[in-house]
Amino acid sequence: MVYGIDVDEDNNVRITMTLTTPGCPLHESIENGSAEY
């Protein structure tokens, strides 16, 4: 669930979110995939 998306003056993006379940198996994939961009 996404709670917020902020973009600063240098176009850095911060996404505030929670995963649907504790220990979500996609946690690592989401984190690694978003860090690439």
Biopython code that builds the backbone (N, CA, C, O; Angstrom):
import numpy as np
from Bio.PDB.StructureBuilder import StructureBuilder

atoms = [
    (1, "MET", "N", (0.842, -1.155, 0.000)),
    (1, "MET", "CA", (0.000, 0.000, 0.000)),
    (1, "MET", "C", (0.899, 1.233, 0.000)),
    (1, "MET", "O", (1.762, 1.368, 0.867)),
    (2, "VAL", "N", (0.709, 2.119, -0.948)),
    (2, "VAL", "CA", (1.521, 3.332, -1.074)),
    (2, "VAL", "C", (0.831, 4.466, -0.321)),
    (2, "VAL", "O", (-0.350, 4.741, -0.531)),
    (3, "TYR", "N", (1.592, 5.123, 0.564)),
    (3, "TYR", "CA", (1.059, 6.228, 1.358)),
    (3, "TYR", "C", (1.486, 7.586, 0.826)),
    (3, "TYR", "O", (0.794, 8.583, 1.033)),
    (4, "GLY", "N", (2.616, 7.629, 0.146)),
    (4, "GLY", "CA", (3.070, 8.909, -0.364)),
    (4, "GLY", "C", (4.238, 8.767, -1.319)),
    (4, "GLY", "O", (5.025, 7.825, -1.234)),
    (5, "ILE", "N", (4.333, 9.725, -2.232)),
    (5, "ILE", "CA", (5.445, 9.804, -3.177)),
    (5, "ILE", "C", (5.916, 11.249, -3.178)),
    (5, "ILE", "O", (5.133, 12.163, -3.435)),
    (6, "ASP", "N", (7.195, 11.453, -2.891)),
    (6, "ASP", "CA", (7.768, 12.793, -2.868)),
    (6, "ASP", "C", (8.933, 12.857, -3.844)),
    (6, "ASP", "O", (9.753, 11.941, -3.909)),
    (7, "VAL", "N", (8.998, 13.950, -4.602)),
    (7, "VAL", "CA", (10.102, 14.196, -5.529)),
    (7, "VAL", "C", (10.749, 15.511, -5.114)),
    (7, "VAL", "O", (10.071, 16.534, -5.017)),
    (8, "ASP", "N", (12.068, 15.489, -4.868)),
    (8, "ASP", "CA", (12.738, 16.720, -4.459)),
    (8, "ASP", "C", (13.258, 17.492, -5.667)),
    (8, "ASP", "O", (13.059, 17.078, -6.808)),
    (9, "GLU", "N", (13.924, 18.616, -5.410)),
    (9, "GLU", "CA", (14.392, 19.488, -6.491)),
    (9, "GLU", "C", (15.456, 18.842, -7.372)),
    (9, "GLU", "O", (15.688, 19.303, -8.490)),
    (10, "ASP", "N", (16.110, 17.780, -6.889)),
    (10, "ASP", "CA", (17.100, 17.056, -7.689)),
    (10, "ASP", "C", (16.496, 15.830, -8.370)),
    (10, "ASP", "O", (17.224, 14.991, -8.900)),
    (11, "ASN", "N", (15.174, 15.726, -8.356)),
    (11, "ASN", "CA", (14.424, 14.603, -8.938)),
    (11, "ASN", "C", (14.666, 13.277, -8.235)),
    (11, "ASN", "O", (14.483, 12.217, -8.834)),
    (12, "ASN", "N", (15.077, 13.321, -6.961)),
    (12, "ASN", "CA", (15.154, 12.112, -6.146)),
    (12, "ASN", "C", (13.745, 11.792, -5.675)),
    (12, "ASN", "O", (12.993, 12.685, -5.286)),
    (13, "VAL", "N", (13.395, 10.526, -5.711)),
    (13, "VAL", "CA", (12.039, 10.109, -5.357)),
    (13, "VAL", "C", (12.072, 9.294, -4.072)),
    (13, "VAL", "O", (12.909, 8.407, -3.908)),
    (14, "ARG", "N", (11.151, 9.605, -3.161)),
    (14, "ARG", "CA", (10.992, 8.842, -1.920)),
    (14, "ARG", "C", (9.557, 8.330, -1.898)),
    (14, "ARG", "O", (8.603, 9.102, -1.985)),
    (15, "ILE", "N", (9.426, 7.008, -1.779)),
    (15, "ILE", "CA", (8.118, 6.368, -1.730)),
    (15, "ILE", "C", (7.907, 5.815, -0.330)),
    (15, "ILE", "O", (8.743, 5.071, 0.183)),
    (16, "THR", "N", (6.793, 6.179, 0.287)),
    (16, "THR", "CA", (6.428, 5.663, 1.600)),
    (16, "THR", "C", (5.357, 4.607, 1.387)),
    (16, "THR", "O", (4.285, 4.890, 0.853)),
    (17, "MET", "N", (5.663, 3.378, 1.814)),
    (17, "MET", "CA", (4.726, 2.288, 1.567)),
    (17, "MET", "C", (4.882, 1.189, 2.596)),
    (17, "MET", "O", (5.879, 1.129, 3.316)),
    (18, "THR", "N", (3.893, 0.326, 2.659)),
    (18, "THR", "CA", (3.979, -0.895, 3.449)),
    (18, "THR", "C", (3.646, -2.061, 2.535)),
    (18, "THR", "O", (2.950, -1.902, 1.532)),
    (19, "LEU", "N", (4.144, -3.214, 2.887)),
    (19, "LEU", "CA", (3.829, -4.422, 2.131)),
    (19, "LEU", "C", (2.561, -5.042, 2.711)),
    (19, "LEU", "O", (2.180, -4.739, 3.841)),
    (20, "THR", "N", (1.917, -5.897, 1.950)),
    (20, "THR", "CA", (0.618, -6.422, 2.359)),
    (20, "THR", "C", (0.688, -7.406, 3.512)),
    (20, "THR", "O", (-0.283, -7.557, 4.254)),
    (21, "THR", "N", (1.829, -8.083, 3.677)),
    (21, "THR", "CA", (1.965, -9.040, 4.774)),
    (21, "THR", "C", (3.355, -8.928, 5.386)),
    (21, "THR", "O", (4.313, -8.608, 4.682)),
    (22, "PRO", "N", (3.480, -9.185, 6.684)),
    (22, "PRO", "CA", (4.816, -9.221, 7.290)),
    (22, "PRO", "C", (5.646, -10.329, 6.630)),
    (22, "PRO", "O", (5.148, -11.431, 6.401)),
    (23, "GLY", "N", (6.876, -10.037, 6.337)),
    (23, "GLY", "CA", (7.740, -11.034, 5.703)),
    (23, "GLY", "C", (7.381, -11.284, 4.251)),
    (23, "GLY", "O", (7.639, -12.367, 3.727)),
    (24, "CYS", "N", (6.792, -10.300, 3.598)),
    (24, "CYS", "CA", (6.375, -10.444, 2.196)),
    (24, "CYS", "C", (7.556, -10.939, 1.355)),
    (24, "CYS", "O", (8.638, -10.356, 1.418)),
    (25, "PRO", "N", (7.366, -11.995, 0.577)),
    (25, "PRO", "CA", (8.468, -12.543, -0.210)),
    (25, "PRO", "C", (8.953, -11.610, -1.326)),
    (25, "PRO", "O", (10.032, -11.826, -1.879)),
    (26, "LEU", "N", (8.180, -10.584, -1.663)),
    (26, "LEU", "CA", (8.596, -9.658, -2.717)),
    (26, "LEU", "C", (9.377, -8.460, -2.189)),
    (26, "LEU", "O", (9.804, -7.609, -2.968)),
    (27, "HIS", "N", (9.567, -8.386, -0.883)),
    (27, "HIS", "CA", (10.262, -7.251, -0.273)),
    (27, "HIS", "C", (11.589, -6.949, -0.957)),
    (27, "HIS", "O", (11.843, -5.813, -1.359)),
    (28, "GLU", "N", (12.416, -7.946, -1.086)),
    (28, "GLU", "CA", (13.746, -7.749, -1.670)),
    (28, "GLU", "C", (13.655, -7.352, -3.144)),
    (28, "GLU", "O", (14.411, -6.491, -3.594)),
    (29, "SER", "N", (12.759, -7.955, -3.890)),
    (29, "SER", "CA", (12.600, -7.623, -5.311)),
    (29, "SER", "C", (12.140, -6.185, -5.504)),
    (29, "SER", "O", (12.640, -5.483, -6.383)),
    (30, "ILE", "N", (11.192, -5.748, -4.690)),
    (30, "ILE", "CA", (10.695, -4.373, -4.788)),
    (30, "ILE", "C", (11.805, -3.390, -4.437)),
    (30, "ILE", "O", (12.001, -2.399, -5.140)),
    (31, "GLU", "N", (12.518, -3.651, -3.376)),
    (31, "GLU", "CA", (13.597, -2.764, -2.943)),
    (31, "GLU", "C", (14.706, -2.688, -3.991)),
    (31, "GLU", "O", (15.154, -1.593, -4.332)),
    (32, "ASN", "N", (15.147, -3.816, -4.497)),
    (32, "ASN", "CA", (16.219, -3.831, -5.495)),
    (32, "ASN", "C", (15.773, -3.217, -6.812)),
    (32, "ASN", "O", (16.538, -2.488, -7.443)),
    (33, "GLY", "N", (14.564, -3.497, -7.231)),
    (33, "GLY", "CA", (14.054, -2.954, -8.486)),
    (33, "GLY", "C", (13.897, -1.450, -8.451)),
    (33, "GLY", "O", (14.187, -0.774, -9.438)),
    (34, "SER", "N", (13.447, -0.921, -7.343)),
    (34, "SER", "CA", (13.255, 0.529, -7.252)),
    (34, "SER", "C", (14.585, 1.261, -7.120)),
    (34, "SER", "O", (14.689, 2.406, -7.560)),
    (35, "ALA", "N", (15.584, 0.654, -6.541)),
    (35, "ALA", "CA", (16.886, 1.294, -6.375)),
    (35, "ALA", "C", (17.609, 1.463, -7.708)),
    (35, "ALA", "O", (18.500, 2.306, -7.818)),
    (36, "GLU", "N", (17.248, 0.685, -8.716)),
    (36, "GLU", "CA", (17.911, 0.747, -10.017)),
    (36, "GLU", "C", (17.569, 2.011, -10.787)),
    (36, "GLU", "O", (18.337, 2.424, -11.656)),
    (37, "TYR", "N", (16.456, 2.624, -10.494)),
    (37, "TYR", "CA", (16.001, 3.780, -11.262)),
    (37, "TYR", "C", (16.200, 4.996, -10.438)),
    (37, "TYR", "O", (15.885, 6.101, -10.881)),
]
sb = StructureBuilder()
sb.init_structure("model")
sb.init_model(0)
sb.init_chain("A")
sb.init_seg("    ")
for serial, (resi, resn, name, xyz) in enumerate(atoms, 1):
    if name == "N":
        sb.init_residue(resn, " ", resi, " ")
    sb.init_atom(name, np.array(xyz, "f"), 0.0, 1.0, " ", f" {name:<3s}", serial, name[0])
structure = sb.get_structure()
